[in-house]
Amino acid sequence: MIPIGEKKLFLLDIDGTICVGNRLIPGADRFLNGLSEYGGDYVFITNNTTMSVADYRKKFAKLGIPTTSANFLTASVATAHYLKQKYGSRPVYVLGTDSLIRELESFGVCTTHDPEKEGIACVLASYDNELTYQKLTDICRLLTERPELDYAATNPDYACPIEFGYVPDCGSICEMIGHAVHRMPTYIGKPGTRMVEMALDMTGRTRDEAVLVGDRLYTDIACANMADISAALVLSGESTREEMQNSQYLVEYVYPSVKEMYADWVYGQKRMLLKFRNGYGFGTKNKRRILRGEPFSEGVLLFAAEKDTFRIWDKSLGRYRKSLPKEGISLYNDSDYNRKVTIQSPISIPLTLHLDVASRHMKRKKTAHSCKHDSQFSSILHGSE
């Protein structure tokens, strides 16, 4: 099993994993804001279709989490790609929220909520917090009187978590319709792998670098297993540890919440010793590599550079230290090509490590010196004993 600390792409469920209703799960803000500091990426892959990507961005902005459209792949987006590719401009009857319909139409899908419309190619069901009995009657009538129509649904989730507990989700609505018309839909969202494949293509990450994090065994974990990527179950939502132990699904990591997962990712392997400030302080100036950061944990920082000289810059003194700090730092050569800084106890003072590199070494060891950002540098060159 690949240690969680080596994962670089986190594919995140939202409801029950990051949020419960409009409230962040404790530690989720630190997790999301901290990932980019250490070279990690995240993409939300959610089966919730009641909100568009724009709606989600506004929601997370109110929660103090800045995001971009690239951080979201919803079942609505995956469904829009599926419908547009399969049916083109032919009408699709939609049982769903106005937000879902707007999202589908933004991708060029022709939608209708009129069961009498001519040329309907497909019937689509989804979670609908605006559900009425008339909507149920219309969709049952279409599926009964026109059995040749394709029948699809956004996701198979049975329950949607909210502040007081759960309410019926798309899977429950489809079960109700199925008992009436004796027909079940083709589900597009998780556990289908469409969103995972889209996320991998979009980020350029590999399967080994990715982990899918969610609270449901039959959607999130099943999706990870089907997509051949690692699965992390958080117990902050629907599933319990007992259900996991009795399930058929492969779960590689289990955490009470993303808070503990983040702590394990950062601290558990004692790898990230310097808290890198993203995009700050690493570059070339006068043939010198400069890395600024704040040590915060025990462990070893490994630099794979040839015959470099490490010097400790003490900001409080305004000069290089002639000797190493007394707080527990030791500096030694591991080999002709590696240098290690060992931190034996937390350091309270901010430090700067200067790596003096001769130009001939930079030409010869181009791989070791080609990184341009803190996050890239740390992800390639950090290590532990």
C-alpha positions in Angstrom: 0.0 0.0 0.0 1.3 3.5 -0.9 1.6 5.7 2.2 -1.0 8.5 2.2 1.9 11.0 2.5 2.9 10.1 -1.1 -0.5 11.0 -2.6 -0.8 14.2 -4.6 -4.3 14.3 -6.0 -7.3 14.1 -3.6 -10.6 13.4 -5.2 -13.1 14.5 -2.6 -16.7 13.8 -2.0 -18.5 16.9 -0.4 -21.6 15.9 1.6 -20.5 14.0 4.7 -16.8 14.3 3.8 -16.1 18.1 3.7 -19.5 19.6 4.6 -22.6 18.7 6.4 -25.3 21.0 4.9 -23.8 24.4 5.0 -21.3 23.7 7.7 -17.7 22.6 7.2 -16.6 19.5 9.0 -14.0 20.5 11.6 -10.5 20.6 10.1 -11.8 20.6 6.5 -10.7 24.3 6.0 -7.1 23.6 7.1 -7.0 20.5 4.9 -8.2 22.3 1.8 -6.1 25.4 2.3 -3.0 23.4 3.3 -2.9 20.9 0.4 -1.5 23.4 -2.1 1.2 24.5 0.3 2.8 21.1 0.1 2.3 20.3 -3.6 -1.1 18.6 -3.4 -4.2 19.1 -5.6 -7.8 18.4 -5.0 -10.9 18.0 -7.1 -14.4 17.7 -5.7 -16.3 14.8 -7.4 -19.7 14.9 -5.9 -23.0 13.2 -6.8 -25.0 16.2 -5.5 -26.8 17.8 -8.4 -28.8 20.4 -6.6 -26.0 23.0 -7.0 -24.0 24.1 -10.1 -20.3 24.6 -10.1 -20.9 28.4 -9.8 -23.2 27.7 -6.8 -20.5 25.6 -5.1 -17.9 28.2 -5.6 -20.1 30.8 -3.9 -20.8 28.3 -1.1 -17.2 27.6 -0.4 -16.3 31.3 -0.7 -18.7 32.0 2.1 -17.0 29.2 4.1 -13.6 30.8 3.6 -12.3 28.4 1.0 -11.2 30.0 -2.3 -11.8 27.7 -5.3 -11.7 27.7 -9.0 -14.0 25.9 -11.5 -11.2 23.4 -12.0 -11.8 22.2 -8.4 -15.2 20.8 -9.2 -16.5 17.8 -11.2 -20.1 17.3 -10.2 -22.5 14.5 -11.3 -24.3 17.3 -13.2 -21.2 18.0 -15.3 -20.6 14.3 -15.9 -24.2 13.8 -16.9 -24.1 16.8 -19.2 -21.1 15.3 -21.0 -22.8 12.0 -21.2 -26.1 13.4 -22.6 -24.5 15.7 -25.1 -22.3 13.0 -26.4 -25.1 10.5 -26.8 -28.1 12.5 -27.8 -26.7 15.7 -29.3 -29.6 18.3 -29.7 -32.4 15.8 -29.0 -34.6 16.7 -26.0 -34.1 15.1 -22.6 -36.9 15.0 -20.1 -35.5 16.0 -16.7 -36.9 15.3 -13.2 -34.6 17.5 -11.2 -34.0 21.0 -9.8 -33.9 24.2 -11.8 -30.2 24.4 -10.9 -29.5 21.0 -12.6 -31.4 22.0 -15.7 -29.4 25.3 -16.0 -26.2 23.3 -15.6 -27.2 20.8 -18.3 -28.3 23.6 -20.7 -25.0 25.5 -20.1 -23.3 22.5 -21.8 -25.7 22.5 -24.7 -28.1 19.8 -23.6 -31.7 20.3 -24.8 -33.9 19.8 -21.7 -37.7 19.7 -21.2 -40.1 19.1 -18.3 -43.0 18.7 -20.7 -43.9 15.0 -21.0 -45.9 15.8 -24.2 -42.9 17.3 -26.1 -42.1 15.5 -29.3 -38.8 13.8 -30.0 -37.8 13.1 -26.4 -34.7 10.8 -26.5 -34.1 10.1 -22.8 -35.6 10.4 -19.4 -33.3 11.7 -16.7 -34.0 11.4 -13.0 -32.1 13.2 -10.2 -32.2 14.3 -6.6 -34.9 16.9 -6.5 -35.6 19.0 -3.4 -38.4 20.6 -5.5 -40.1 17.2 -6.1 -43.9 17.1 -6.5 -46.3 14.2 -7.1 -47.1 15.6 -10.5 -43.4 15.2 -11.5 -43.5 11.6 -10.3 -46.7 11.0 -12.3 -45.2 12.5 -15.5 -42.0 10.5 -15.4 -43.9 7.2 -14.6 -46.3 8.0 -17.5 -43.4 8.5 -19.9 -41.6 5.3 -18.9 -44.7 3.3 -19.1 -46.2 4.6 -22.3 -42.9 4.9 -24.1 -40.7 1.9 -23.1 -38.3 2.6 -25.9 -37.0 5.7 -24.2 -33.6 5.5 -22.6 -33.7 6.0 -18.8 -30.8 7.5 -16.9 -30.1 9.0 -13.5 -27.4 11.2 -12.1 -26.4 9.1 -9.1 -27.5 6.0 -7.0 -27.1 7.6 -3.5 -30.0 6.6 -1.3 -29.7 9.4 1.4 -28.4 12.9 1.4 -26.9 14.2 4.7 -28.1 17.5 6.1 -27.9 19.2 9.4 -30.5 17.1 11.3 -29.7 13.7 9.6 -30.7 12.5 6.1 -33.3 13.0 3.4 -34.0 10.8 0.3 -31.5 11.1 -2.5 -31.7 10.2 -6.2 -31.3 6.5 -5.6 -34.3 6.5 -3.3 -36.4 8.4 -5.8 -35.5 6.0 -8.5 -36.3 3.0 -6.3 -39.8 4.5 -5.7 -40.3 5.0 -9.5 -38.9 1.5 -10.1 -41.6 -0.1 -7.9 -44.2 1.6 -10.1 -42.8 1.1 -13.6 -40.6 -2.0 -13.0 -37.6 -0.4 -14.5 -34.3 1.0 -13.2 -32.1 3.7 -14.7 -28.5 3.7 -15.9 -26.6 5.7 -13.2 -23.9 8.2 -14.4 -22.3 9.5 -11.2 -20.3 7.5 -8.7 -19.7 4.6 -8.5 -19.3 5.1 -12.2 -15.7 6.1 -13.1 -16.5 9.0 -15.5 -15.6 11.8 -13.0 -12.4 10.1 -11.9 -11.2 9.8 -15.5 -12.1 13.4 -16.2 -10.1 14.5 -13.0 -7.0 12.5 -14.0 -7.1 14.0 -17.5 -7.6 17.5 -16.2 -4.9 17.5 -13.6 -2.3 15.3 -15.4 -1.9 13.2 -12.2 -1.4 9.4 -12.4 -3.6 6.7 -10.7 -0.8 6.0 -8.2 -0.8 9.7 -7.1 -4.6 9.8 -6.6 -6.8 8.8 -3.7 -10.6 9.1 -3.6 -11.9 10.3 -0.2 -15.5 9.8 0.8 -18.0 8.6 3.4 -20.0 6.1 1.4 -19.0 2.6 0.6 -21.4 1.9 -2.3 -20.6 5.1 -4.2 -17.2 6.6 -3.2 -15.3 3.5 -2.2 -16.9 1.4 -5.0 -15.9 4.1 -7.5 -12.3 4.1 -6.3 -12.2 0.3 -6.6 -13.7 0.4 -10.1 -11.3 3.1 -11.2 -8.3 1.3 -9.8 -7.2 4.1 -7.5 -6.7 4.2 -3.7 -9.7 4.7 -1.4 -9.9 6.5 1.8 -13.1 6.2 4.0 -13.9 9.0 6.4 -16.4 8.2 9.2 -17.8 11.7 9.4 -20.8 10.8 7.2 -22.9 7.8 6.3 -20.7 4.7 6.7 -19.4 3.1 9.9 -16.3 1.1 10.6 -18.4 -2.0 11.2 -20.1 -1.6 7.8 -16.6 -1.2 6.2 -15.3 -4.4 7.9 -18.3 -6.3 6.6 -18.3 -4.9 3.1 -17.0 -6.2 -0.1 -15.0 -3.1 -0.9 -11.3 -2.5 -0.6 -10.5 0.5 1.7 -6.8 1.4 2.1 -7.2 4.3 4.6 -9.7 4.9 7.3 -10.0 8.1 9.3 -12.5 9.7 11.6 -12.5 12.8 9.3 -10.4 14.7 6.8 -8.8 16.4 9.8 -7.0 13.2 10.9 -6.2 12.4 7.3 -4.5 15.7 6.7 -2.5 15.3 9.9 -1.3 11.9 8.7 -0.5 13.2 5.3 1.6 16.0 6.6 3.1 14.7 9.9 2.7 10.9 9.9 5.8 10.0 7.8 7.9 12.8 9.3 8.5 14.0 5.8 7.5 17.7 5.4 9.8 19.5 7.8 9.6 22.9 6.3 6.3 24.6 5.9 6.8 26.0 2.4 5.2 29.2 1.5 3.8 28.6 -1.9 5.5 30.5 -4.7 7.8 32.3 -2.3 11.6 32.3 -1.9 12.8 29.5 -4.1 14.7 30.5 -7.2 18.1 31.3 -8.6 20.1 34.4 -7.7 23.8 34.7 -8.1 24.0 30.9 -8.7 22.3 30.3 -5.3 19.3 28.2 -4.4 17.4 29.7 -1.5 14.6 28.0 0.4 12.7 29.7 3.1 10.4 28.0 5.5 9.3 27.2 9.0 10.4 23.9 10.6 7.6 22.5 12.7 8.2 18.8 13.3 10.8 16.1 14.0 12.3 14.2 11.0 14.7 14.6 8.2 14.8 16.8 5.1 16.7 15.3 2.2 18.3 17.4 -0.5 19.5 15.4 -3.5 22.1 17.9 -4.7 25.7 17.3 -5.5 28.4 18.8 -3.2 26.3 21.7 -1.9 27.1 23.8 1.1 24.3 24.4 3.7 24.3 27.5 5.7 21.8 28.6 8.3 20.6 32.2 7.9 19.3 33.6 11.2 16.8 36.5 10.6 17.1 37.7 14.2 20.9 38.1 13.9 20.8 39.4 10.4 23.6 37.1 9.3 24.6 33.5 8.8 25.1 31.5 11.9 28.7 30.3 12.5 27.3 27.4 14.4 24.1 25.4 14.2 21.1 26.5 16.4 20.8 24.9 19.8 17.2 23.9 19.2 18.1 20.4 17.9 19.3 20.8 14.3 22.2 18.7 13.1 23.6 18.9 9.6 25.7 16.1 8.0 26.6 14.4 4.7 24.7 11.3 3.9 26.7 10.5 0.7 28.5 12.4 -2.1 25.2 13.3 -3.6 22.8 13.9 -0.6 22.7 16.3 2.3 20.4 15.9 5.2 19.2 18.4 7.8 17.9 16.5 10.9 15.5 18.3 13.1 15.3 16.6 16.5 12.7 18.8 18.1 10.3 21.6 17.0 12.0 24.8 16.1 10.3 28.1 17.1 12.5 30.5 15.1 12.1 31.0 11.3 15.1 29.7 9.4 16.4 30.0 5.9 18.5 27.3 4.3 20.8 28.5 1.6 22.1 25.9 -0.9 25.1 27.2 -2.7 25.4 25.4 -6.0 28.3 25.8 -8.4 27.1 26.4 -12.0 28.9 23.3 -13.3 26.9 21.2 -10.9 23.7 22.8 -12.0 24.4 21.9 -15.6 25.4 18.3 -14.7 22.6 17.7 -12.2 19.9 19.4 -14.1 17.1 17.1 -12.8 17.9 17.9 -9.2 17.8 21.7 -9.8 15.0 22.1 -12.4 12.1 22.9 -10.0 10.8 26.4 -9.9 8.3 26.3 -7.0 8.5 25.5 -3.4 5.8 22.8 -3.7 7.5 21.0 -6.5 10.9 21.2 -4.7 9.5 19.7 -1.5 7.5 17.0 -3.2 10.6 15.7 -5.1 13.3 16.2 -2.6 11.9 15.6 0.8 12.5 12.3 2.6 12.7 10.6 6.0 15.0 8.2 7.8 
